[in-house]
Amino acid sequence: MSQEVGAHIYIGPWINWSHGVIRGATLTLSSRDGGLLTAFLGIFVTGAGASVWRILSYLIHQLRTSSEFEDGFLHQQQLILRNTGSSVGAAWQFFEMVFYWWKCARRPLLRALPLTMLALCNLLLFAVAGVFSSEVTKSAGNQTLIRSPNCGTWVPNATGNPLDQFAYTSKVLNDTINAASYARACYGNIQNVLQCDQYAQQQIKWTTNQNASCPFASGNCILGDTAAYEMDTGPVDSHDVLGINAPQDERITYRKVTTCAPIHTTGYVEWWNNTNVGEATYGDTFQRFFFGPIVNVSNYTYEYNEHTHYDNIGYDL
């Protein structure tokens, strides 16, 4: 995970809606607090094991107490139940009694075996619980919640300040490089595991159609009216695919269909020079393509600065 993403990991309680309200209840802690919690759970489980044995010893002792005459074997067992604080110590003493009372008591092995096994089961149960107590600190799927204060779309300042323009174009270029790097590492058969685990899904699947219809008027596509290249994501779930954590009734389905085709530009392009001295692009030559207006934005479809090639300005993927 990148440092930028890691800096916005939400610390605290939240619900992972992939697993529902109950199983999805998650507490994310810092590395330091997580280590302290793991250590505490180990100590707590050990103490709980000792306490459970004390409770069991007391209950068994009380249930076996009788005013009638009993032999010394039972009285020694009662003494062990009353005075031995650990299950391992009790199991060993119950087992030793078999050899001491072998010729003096009735069926010492059968009478000692239930209490010995009970003490051993208590010991093993809490030993296993202590080993696996660290699993409590791992959320299902090892997922975290990202909550950034800068969520949204970056818009450059409209002041025309050259420094602002340079900062924005630098960000666009950096985003382009990061996206291209991720695509090379995480799409296809060769995958870099360390770089490909920062999103809910490593890849967004899509289908292709190499004989799609030309998205423009007949005759405008260079390769023909049925030779466009179409890419279709199909329905994309905002939670499962895009990773926007939300309950079922608050999710949306998104679909993107992109059609690519080289087209004739003759009669649809105009060149113009920027003569505004105060702007960062002063003196640059632009190409404007008129394949349809952008509503409430411009009467042209796309504008390209011919100086872009020399500035290493990125493009949107």
Salt bridges, closest charged atoms under 4 A:
ASP33 OD1 - ARG32 NH1 3.09
ASP71 OD2 - ARG111 NH1 2.87
GLU135 OE2 - LYS138 NZ 3.51
ASP175 OD2 - LYS171 NZ 2.38
ASP232 OD2 - ARG255 NH2 2.38
GLU303 OE2 - ARG288 NE 2.67
ASP311 OD2 - HIS307 ND1 2.97
